Amino acid sequence: RFWDAVQELKCVHSRDVSHKVQEIWNEYLGSDANCPINIDSKSFEISKKNMDSNPNNRWIFDEAAGHVYQLMKNDSYPRYLRSDMYKEYLNGTKKKYYMNGFEN
């Protein structure tokens, strides 16, 4: 959700950027964040420095979003592909596919 929020930030009207930046900070990175994310200290420090110096910048969280993207790409997604939940999904899809008279 953090990565999605950062992508949305790039598209909001310029007058809404500072409000959206503050929302993202409060939700994911602030000390009392509702849904804190686990990012490396370098990404966090860059984001914090950006918040302190220019909270009206729509690219303020790019470093952190890049880190989260790499985690999703290299860890979460491959783990999902190996999960029982995904395997059950595939098996269910294949059964449906064959039951409708289609070949694979």
Helices and strands as residue ranges (DSSP letters): H 2-9, G 14-16, H 17-24, I 25-29, H 41-53, H 62-71, I 72-76, H 77-82, H 84-99
